[in-house]
Amino acid sequence: MDAAPTLYTERLILRPLELADADAIQQQFPHWDVVRYLNALVPWPYPADGALIYLRDIALPAIARGEEWHWSIRLKSAPGQLIGNVSLMNEQDNNRGFWLGLKWQGQGLMTEASEAVTAYWFQVLDRAVLRVPKAASNIGSRKLSQRTGMRLIRTEVGNFVSGRCAKELWEITRAEWQQQRYERGHL
């Protein structure tokens, strides 16, 4: 499959991640309120070269293997500034993840970004189901899943940067996603 394209929403540009994004990620990412609900695989405290190592050794090789798709999130009004990241992963029970810089949270931007990459998942990658794990205490992420038509299918315990806590698994099938789009007039 070809490299992921740049995606556009009403307010956002989602540009495929590249090594040159390391400095911008390093500025926006290592803040407790950004990382606390992320998978415990994220090192904390975040090292000074954490973004470079992540891009060079994890994300970009996974993209090259066709196992993951990662986009930087940028405002159309300020395309030179990376404000977050949204990703798709070909993993069992872990297909989408994201983070957004503190200054841009609570504005519906992640809903836009998530909807764009979810469409890519179902339309371009032709997947049957999208599953997203999250810390049960991550209310913002839970609300995003509810707003976008996902449903809770399982609760268990998981390891996050903030520690061990309840973990939820949310999903939406391609048929449910298509029906939702039809009902909203987005054929």
C-alpha positions in Angstrom: 0.0 0.0 0.0 1.2 3.5 -0.8 2.1 5.9 2.0 -0.8 7.5 3.8 -2.0 10.7 2.3 -2.4 14.1 3.9 -6.0 14.3 5.2 -8.1 17.5 5.6 -11.0 18.3 7.9 -12.9 21.5 8.4 -10.2 23.0 10.7 -7.3 20.6 10.4 -4.5 19.2 8.3 -3.4 15.7 9.1 0.0 15.2 7.6 1.9 11.9 7.8 4.5 11.9 10.5 8.1 12.4 9.6 11.4 12.5 11.4 11.4 16.3 11.1 8.4 16.4 13.5 10.5 15.2 16.5 11.3 18.6 17.9 7.7 19.8 17.7 6.5 16.5 19.3 9.1 16.9 22.0 7.7 20.4 22.8 4.0 19.5 23.0 3.9 15.9 24.2 5.7 15.5 27.6 3.1 17.0 29.8 1.3 15.0 32.5 -2.2 16.0 31.3 -1.3 14.8 27.8 0.3 11.5 28.6 -1.2 10.2 31.9 -3.9 8.1 30.1 -1.6 6.7 27.5 -0.2 3.1 27.4 2.5 2.5 30.1 4.9 1.8 27.2 5.3 5.6 27.0 8.4 6.3 29.2 7.8 8.8 32.1 9.4 11.1 32.8 9.7 11.5 29.1 13.4 11.6 28.0 14.8 14.6 26.2 15.2 12.5 23.0 11.9 10.6 23.5 10.2 11.9 20.4 13.2 11.3 18.1 13.6 7.7 19.4 9.8 7.1 19.1 9.7 8.3 15.5 13.0 6.7 14.3 12.8 3.4 16.1 9.0 2.7 16.5 6.6 4.8 14.4 8.4 5.2 11.1 9.5 1.6 10.9 5.9 0.5 11.6 4.7 2.8 8.8 7.3 1.3 6.4 6.1 -2.2 7.3 2.4 -1.2 6.6 1.4 -1.9 10.1 0.7 1.6 11.4 -0.4 5.0 10.0 0.5 8.1 11.9 -0.5 11.8 11.2 0.6 15.0 12.8 -2.3 17.3 13.6 -2.1 20.9 12.5 -4.6 23.7 12.3 -5.3 25.0 8.9 -4.9 28.5 10.4 -1.3 27.6 11.5 -0.1 24.7 9.4 3.5 25.0 10.5 2.7 24.1 14.1 2.2 20.5 15.1 -0.4 20.3 17.9 -0.9 16.6 18.3 -0.9 13.2 16.7 -3.5 10.6 15.6 -2.6 7.1 14.6 -4.1 3.9 13.3 -2.5 0.5 14.3 -3.0 -2.9 12.9 -3.1 -4.5 16.4 -5.7 -6.7 18.0 -8.0 -4.5 20.1 -5.9 -1.4 19.6 -6.6 0.3 16.3 -6.6 4.1 17.0 -4.7 6.3 19.4 -4.1 10.0 19.8 -2.8 12.9 21.9 -3.4 16.6 21.7 -1.4 19.5 23.2 -2.9 21.1 26.2 -3.7 24.4 24.6 -5.9 22.8 21.9 -7.9 20.4 24.1 -11.6 20.8 24.6 -12.3 22.4 21.2 -13.6 19.3 19.3 -10.4 19.1 17.3 -9.7 15.5 18.2 -13.2 14.5 17.2 -12.5 15.9 13.7 -9.1 14.2 13.5 -10.5 10.9 14.7 -13.4 11.0 12.3 -11.0 11.5 9.4 -8.7 8.6 10.3 -11.7 6.4 11.0 -12.9 7.0 7.5 -9.4 6.1 6.3 -9.6 2.9 8.3 -12.9 1.8 6.9 -12.8 3.2 3.3 -9.1 2.9 2.3 -7.8 0.2 4.6 -11.1 -1.7 4.2 -11.2 -2.9 7.8 -14.3 -4.5 9.3 -14.1 -3.2 12.9 -12.3 -0.4 14.8 -11.4 -1.1 18.4 -10.0 1.5 20.8 -8.7 0.9 24.3 -8.7 3.7 26.9 -8.3 4.4 30.6 -11.8 4.3 32.1 -11.0 7.6 33.9 -10.2 9.4 30.6 -13.6 11.1 30.3 -12.7 13.2 27.3 -11.7 10.1 25.3 -14.8 8.3 26.4 -17.1 11.2 25.3 -15.3 11.2 21.9 -16.1 7.5 21.5 -19.7 8.0 22.4 -20.1 11.0 20.1 -18.7 9.0 17.2 -21.0 6.1 17.6 -18.7 3.6 19.3 -19.9 1.3 22.1 -18.2 -0.2 25.1 -17.6 -3.9 24.7 -15.3 -4.8 27.6 -13.8 -3.5 30.8 -10.6 -4.9 32.3 -7.5 -3.7 34.1 -4.7 -2.0 32.1 -1.3 -0.3 32.6 -1.1 3.4 31.8 1.5 6.1 32.4 -0.5 7.1 35.5 -0.5 3.5 36.8 -2.7 0.5 36.8 -6.5 1.2 36.5 -9.7 0.2 34.8 -9.4 -0.1 31.0 -12.3 0.0 28.5 -12.4 -1.3 25.0 -14.7 0.5 22.6 -15.6 -0.5 19.1 -17.6 0.3 16.0 -18.1 -1.9 13.0 -17.8 -0.7 9.4 -21.6 -1.4 8.9 -22.4 0.7 12.0 -20.0 3.5 10.8 -21.6 3.5 7.4 -25.1 3.6 8.9 -24.1 6.5 11.1 -22.7 8.4 8.1 -25.9 7.7 6.1 -28.0 9.1 8.9 -25.9 12.2 9.0 -26.0 12.6 5.2 -22.3 12.0 4.7 -22.4 9.3 2.0 
